[in-house]
Amino acid sequence: MIQMTLIQIDNYGPWTVTPRPRRESDLQRLQAQLYADLNSMMGMKKGLVFYTRFDNLLAVTNGLTEEDHRRIQISIRNRYPFTVSMGVGTAETPHEAQKLATIALQKQGGAQSSDRKEILAIDSLADDDGSYLQMAHIDINSCTDTLTDIESAFDTNFLVNKAQHYLMTKLIKKGALLFFIGGDNFMAPCNGLTEKEIEDILIEIDEEIGIGLKAGIGRGKNVEDAAYMADIGLEEIRARGNDMWIYVVEKEY
């Protein structure tokens, strides 16, 4: 089972233009700082946050309790000129878990409602039943050598976004999620997918758009361990000359 938390800034849209539109550079700084602070706070409990639209973020939070979530909300209230609400859901796949988290929060009011403030809506929390999380760290083959130092910066960014679009489209059909994590790297919470399903997706993308990919697949009892195992798996592929699609590493406890 995977536990997902939706984090949403309360009444953010109206706040950004009240009493007049705020400077875009200030808004971008606030959003980036919130992302960093949330990762620090949830990282202390071995959670991991991913940005989606910056005023909305998704986190894998197995092991975080109701009290952990409330403490983080209070800390954000004390640091920022706004509050955040959270929805929490648990399911067999990441997509279903975040959907349950979203529905739970939506039942408490819309994101731009001035009446909704610092809500913690819990559909379900994951039990510590010994189950494992699965994360895939996906990387574009030789992006630095073939594009970063040759093509224009924006053309390279376009290629990365193209790979992200194809990956996201295929993974979501399998109940997995995908997040850009910098450079030419992506992280996919992918509980419920087999190793072959992941490999087949990478092969399909290579055949369809000519972008070669590789994935380290990690498994652990929390997302921190699973993501780190995925990092190790990716390094194993690189050490072997990128001659394989996937490499699986499981955390031993």
Salt bridges, closest charged atoms under 4 A:
ASP10 OD1 - ARG116 NH2 2.99
ASP26 OD2 - ARG23 NE 3.71
ASP37 OD2 - ARG79 NH1 3.75
GLU66 OE2 - ARG70 NH2 3.34
GLU67 OE2 - ARG71 NE 3.33
ASP68 OD1 - LYS45 NZ 3.70
GLU118 OE1 - ARG77 NH2 2.69
ASP139 OD2 - LYS214 NZ 2.59
ASP139 OD1 - ARG238 NH2 3.49
GLU195 OE2 - ARG219 NH2 3.10
GLU197 OE2 - LYS174 NZ 3.54
ASP200 OD2 - LYS196 NZ 2.82
GLU204 OE1 - LYS170 NZ 3.13
GLU208 OE2 - LYS170 NZ 3.09
ASP231 OD1 - HIS137 ND1 2.63
GLU235 OE2 - ARG238 NH1 2.43
GLU236 OE1 - ARG240 NH2 3.43
GLU250 OE1 - ARG219 NH1 3.78
